[in-house]
Amino acid sequence: MVAIVKRDPWATLFNWPHEVADYYNFGSQRGLKIHETATDIIVEAVVAGVPAEQVDVDIEDGVLTIKASVSEEKKTKDEERSLQYNYYYSTALSGGAWDKTSAEVEHGVVKIIIPKAESAKPRKISVKAKTK
């Protein structure tokens, strides 16, 4: 006996981008947000529960790495609990003035401001008609 399986070709068609993105891990890392202004590259990453002094931000060869971790032991009269928060983000960036980068933690989010290098800032180029 052969089982007949009902298949919806439209569901398959519209679902494949999500499957490909999940397979190749395309898209952004959860908790990491990157955007640009005319003068800066701004990176925000969730590091909830981790104090600022335990957040490490490194830039090497255009790769930004954010590491944050903290462990807590909580004891009550009935139980003992161990809490651990670990965060790791890594992304490649270009066009930044790395030596002028600043970072601060506020409300569980580390905000990194990377000024754009002069060569990476947009410029208006005038176009002239060629005369004969």
N, C-alpha and C positions, 0 to 999 in steps of 0.2 A: 504494500500500500504506500502511496506517495502522498506526503503532506503538502498542502498548498499553503504557501506563506504569502500574506498580503504585504506588499512593499509599496511605499510612497516615494516615488522618484524625486519629488520636490523637497521632501524632508532631507533626503540624502544630499541633494544639491546645495541647500542652504546651510547644512551642518558641516560640510567638509572644511571650510576655513578654520573653524574652531578646533576640529580634530588635528589639522596640520599644525596650528599654532601650539596646541598642547604637546604634540609629538616632538617638535623641534624647539620648544620652549621660546617661541617668538613672543614679542610683546614685552611689556615692562615687568619688572620684578614687583611683586606685591609689597606695598609699603614704601616704594621709591617713586618720587615724582621729579621730573626734570623739565624745566622750561627756561626760556630765554627772554631777556629784554634787549633793548638796543645796546646796552653797555655791559650786561652781566649774563652769566650762565648761573642759574639757581637750581640747586639740588636739595630736595627735602626727603628725609628718610625717617620712618617711625623707629624709635628706640625707647618705647614705653617702659617705665620701671627702671631705667638705667640712668644713674647720675652722670652729669657732664664729664666728670674726671675719669670715667670709665668708658668713654667713647673715643675710639681711635679713628682718625681720618688721615689717609695717606694718598698722595698722588705721585705716581711713578710712571714715566713714559706715556703720559696721557691717560692712564687708567686710575680712576678714583675708586678707592676701597674704603668702606665704612665697616668697622667691627665694634660691637658693643655687647658686653655680657656682665651679668651680676648674679650672684647666688645669695639666697637668704635662708636662714634656718629659723623656723618659728616653732616654739615649744609652748604647749598649753598643758594643763594638768591631765588631759585625756589623751593627747596625741602629739606627735612630733612631725612637722612637715618641712620639706626642703623645696624651695622655689628657685627656679633658675630661668633667667631671661637671656637669650642669645639672638643676636641679629648680625647678619652678614650681607652686605651689598657690594657689588662691583660693577662698574660700567666704564666704557671707553669714552673719553671726551676729547675734543680737539678745539684749538683756538683760544685757549685760556691763558691768562697771565698767572701762572701757577704760584709764583712767589708773592702775589698780593691776595691770595685766597684767605677768607675768614670763615669761621664756623662757630655756631652757638646752639645750645639746646634750650628749648622752651616748650613746656607742656608735652613732653615726650616725643618731640620731633627735633632732629638735628637739621639745621638750615645752613647750607654751605653756599657762600657767594663767591663766585669765581669771576673776576673782571675779565672782559674779553681783551685779547691782545689787539693792538692797533691794526695788525694785518688781517685780523678776523672780523673787524667791524665793517658794516656795509658802507659802500661808497657809491655815489652817483657818478656814472660815466657818461659823458656827453657823446652823442653820435652825430657825425657830420656827413653831409652828402658829398660824394666824390665828384669833383668837377673835372671836365675834360679839357 
